[in-house]
């Protein structure tokens, strides 16, 4: 019996990873006939991304994590290089203080991020990207980030398109000055993978086989549409002002040329990406 322990939610309102739990269950179910039965459950302890990687390297629980990739991370733990949300986290819409919309509207290019106060969770990989463009990044535990924006201690809290609306709706009554920014879209390549320990060949193989199967069967797209289809309509990606950033953390092995794996609205991918400075 295969026992898979995956990351715990960070709070009772944290629904960011419901789709990844559904993908994991679909992958393990699709491979059950030839790999055998399984059990899956969340970890009993909430950890930072860095701590999850450390526990994985040490052979403790959880034995599977999901997180963004980087050159450093792929040296420590084994990536399953199929982006779990078609790269949806590459597209960022910000939470802001409701009085700051006109200030955000003045951000027209990557250069305009210089000096902008941005909040990010402790240990998040995005921090290095925003630092590369000269932003002033403030870090804190996840739930406190929303309160920091509501208190107007920073201008932007960039969130994945799949995250921002649920997070706003879950907190709008308690944080009445919190708002979803209306016009800006920040893009940087940000694949989100399953990771396992370097020596966990059996689980890595099962995940790779299972992901390929649910891609070919259409089940992965069905899960994607279930969790993200309405969000994409609400996000109005192609109507927003796009700022493209490069991701200096991205490994060369990232399968960017495999078109079946990525969400790429045609009108957003004309021209060259911006260079970090």
N, C-alpha and C positions, 0 to 999 in steps of 0.2 A: 504493500500500500504506500503510495507516494503521498507524503505530507508537505504541503506548500503553505508557508507562512509569509504573508505579504504585509506591507506597511499599514499601520493604523491611521485612521482619520485623526486630524489634529484637534477637532472640537465637534460638538454635537451638530453644529451648523455646517460643518465642512463636508460638502458633497462633491468636491472636485474630482474624485477618483472613482465614482460609481461606475463610469463607463469602463475603466481599466479592470475593475473586478469582474464586470460582465465579459470583457475580452478574455481575461485569464480563464474564467470558467468555460467559455466556448472553446478555447484552445485545448484545455485539458480533457474536455468531453470529446472533442473531435479526434483525439489521439488515444482514447481509452481502449478501443478494440485491440490495438497493437502494443500499447505501452502499459496498460493495466489500470486498475482503479486508483482513485485519488481522494484526498481530503484537502480542503483549503480553508484557512481562517486568517483573520488579521492578527498582527502582533499585539501583544498586551501592553506595549509601551510605545509612546510617541517619541520620535527622535528627529534630529535634524538630518538633512541629506548626508552630510559628512559622517554622522554617526551611523546611519544605515550602511554606508559603504564600508566603514570600519568593521561593523558587525558581520557583514557579508564576507569580508576578507578573512575574518577570524573563524569562520565556519559556524557562527552562532545564528540565532533567529533575529530577523526574518531570513529565509533562504532565497527569497526573490524580492527585488525592489523594482520600482519604476522611477525613473528620473531622467533629466536631460543629460545629454552626453557631452563629453569634453575629451581632449587628448589625455589629460591627467587621469580622468576617471576610467577610460578604456585601458590604461596601463595597470589599473588596480583590480578591476572586476570585468567580467565578460559581458559585452553587449549583445543583445539579440537585435541585429540591425534592420528592423522593420519598424518604422515610426508608427506608434500606436494610434495616433489621431490624425494621420495624414499630414503631419506637420502643423496642425492647427494652432499649437502654442507659439508658432512663429509670428502670428498676427496678434498685436497687442492693442487693446483699448484701455484707457486709463480711468480709474476712479479718481475724482477730484473733489475739492470743496465746491459747493454749488455757486459760490461767488467768484470762482476763478476761471470761468469759461473764456472770458475775453483775454485773459493773460495767456492761456493755452493757445488761443487763436493766433498769437504772435509767433508761435513756434512753426517755422516754415521749412526748415532744413536741419540736417544733423548738427550743423554749427550752432544752431540756436539751443541745443541741449547743454551747451557749456554753462556751468554754474547753476543749472536748474536742480532744485532739490527733489530727489526721487526716493521713495521708500521701497525697500525690498526685505524679504525675510532673511533671517540669520542663516548664512551658509548657502544662499541661493546662487546658482551659477551666473545668472543674469548680471550680477553686480559688476563683474569684470567687463562686460560689454558696455554698460553705461559709464563706467569709469573711463573706458577707452575714448569716449566722446566728451569727456570733461564734465560730466554731471556730478553733482554732489549727492552721493548715495548714503542714505541713512538706513541702518539695519536694526531690526527688532523682531521678536517672535510674531508669528502670523496674525493672531487676533488683534494685537496692539496696532498693527499697521493701519487698519481701518479707522481707529480712533485718532491716530496721528493725522490722517488726511482730514477727518471731520473737524479737528482742532486747527486746521490750516498750518500745520508745522512743516508741510512739504507740498509741492505743486502736483506731482503725479505719482500714482500707484499703478504702473502698467500691469494689466492682467491679460491672460489668455482670453481670446474671444469666447472660448467655452467656459470661462470662469466668471467673467465680470458681471453678467446680469444676475446669475444666481446669488453671487456674493452680495450684490447690491440689494436684491429683494429680501434676503435673509436678515439684513441689518438696517434697512431704511427707517423702520419705526423707532429703533433705538438711537440711530445716528441721523437725525433729520437734515443735517447740512451736507451729508454725503451725496454725491451725484455721479452719474456716468457721463464722461466727457463725450461731446456730440460730433466732433469733426475730425479728429486726428487718429491716424492709424500708424503705429510703429511696427515695422517688419524687420526681423532678423531670423535666419535659419535656426530652428530650435527643435530638432528631433527629440522625441521622448520615447525611450526604449524600456523593455524589460532588461534587467541585469541579474546575473547569477555569479556565484564564485567562479574563479578561473578554473578550478579543478572539478566543477560540477558538470561534467560532460553529459551525463544522462538527462538532467533537467534542461540544459541548453539545447540539446538535440530535440527533445520533445517540444519545446517552445517553438523552435524554428520550423519543425514539421507542421505543428498545429497552426501556426500563423499562416504559413503557405496554404494550408488546406482551407482555412476560413476566408482567405482572400479569394481563392479560386471558386469557392462555393457561393460567395457573395455575402456571407454572414458578417464579415468585418464591416462591410459597407452598410449593412442593415443596422448594426449597432451604432455606427457613426451617425447615421441619419436619425436614429431614435433619440440619441443624446444631444446631437448638435445641429440637426437640420433646421429647427425653428430658430435657434440662436443665430445661425448664419443669416437668415432672413432679417432678423432684428438688427444685426450688426451693420448692415449696409456697407460692406467692405469696399465695394467699388465706388461708392459715393464719398468716401472719406479722403482727406488729404494725407497722402502716403509719404512717410519718411523711412527710407531703407537704410539699415545698418548692416555692417558685416559682423560676423561672429568669429573672432580670432581663436575661439576655443574649439572650433569644429575640426574633427579628425579628417584626414584625407580619405579614409575608407567610407565616409558617409555616402550612402547610395543616392545622391542627389539626381542622378541621371535616370533613375527608374521611375518613369512618369506614373506608373500605377500606384505608387506609394504616397503621393503628395497632393495636397490641395493647392492649386495654382490658378486663381482667376486670371484670365489672359490679360485683361486691361491693367493689372497691377504689376506685370512683369516685363514691361518695355523699358529699355535703358539699363544703365549700369548701376550697381549698388554703390553706396557711399563708403568711403574709406575711413576707418577709425583713425583718430589722431590723439 
